[in-house]
């Protein structure tokens, strides 16, 4: 047996595979990882504490920045929590707009993941294709709310802006375009021998482990656990639409890859049903008090973000500012399993596993 000197290696905080200011310290025996320690906090901004001095409308832009590739779903979980506390009714047209932008956001988020994941493990072209197609969604959002990344679009009781003329037609045209591109993605990557050798059987865990670690999203469903909050605890208008929840069997990086691609297809399936049903007219804001003051008490709501379960816990004293605000961030929770997955693996597989978990650093540090 060859004895090797133990090596302590920093991956990050500025490293291409960490997709932000995230650091993981690994101990190596040769090429094999013997210990892995995630280090968080490089992007910590104290969002939840800052919120205690803001009214609820002022908090919405902060939710954009928690997960900067899935801002629409973060907007929604906050306003949904406030609406639940106040018993507010959201106009149908506004609710349709919310659902449509959330599913477009899911597609855009998974495209970022697909492109950057393949870039991490050595494929350049898919990254360019993914960002080309995501750009169409970003342009739609820009036309809708004037922003490309942090949208500040949703409001307690509705949305800030109605869809401009012709916008829904562009969404309708995007659906068949993206369906065709997904087929091209599969032909280009999903059956590639080198790609399959890099990810099949890597980063495996079972359903019991996933549940013990509190995993959600594709990181849970890759083990075969059928849990998607759009189905399990329907919110918004999801109960009105038909779609499937993609599941895996092996709990490895390949299953997580297949699930996210299939989730894009299911989002397009939802959009295909929602666009024709979009109300021709109607209000985009419900009857909301000038100053939003939820009654004294507390509530917790949760929804299905592209990375898994995102929750919002609000404690109110009946004032315009929350007494306490806490977010359950899926990236923060999903991150906890990394040390277990990495010990015993090689450095090459570290990149494969880290990307497969799909972490957004802003959501980790909050």
Secondary structure, 3 states (H helix, E strand, C coil): CCCCCEEEEEECCEEHHHCEECEEEEEEECCEEEEEEEECCCCCCCHHHHHHHCEHHHHHHHHHCCCCCCHHHHHHHHHHHHHHHHCCCCCHHHHHHHHHHHHHHHHHHHHHHHHHHHHHCCCCHHHHHHHHHHHHHHHHHHHHHCCCCCCCCEECCEECCCCCCCHHHHHHHHHHHHHHHHHHHHHHHHCCHHHHHHHCCCCCCCHHHHHHCCCCCHHHHCCCCCCCHHHHCCCCCHHHCCCCCCCCCCCCHHHHHHHHHHHHHHHHHHHHHHHHHCCCCCCCECCCCCCCCCCCEEEEEEEEECCEEEEEEEEECCCCECCEEEEECHHHHHHHHHHHHHCCCEHHHHHHHHHHHCCCHHHHHC
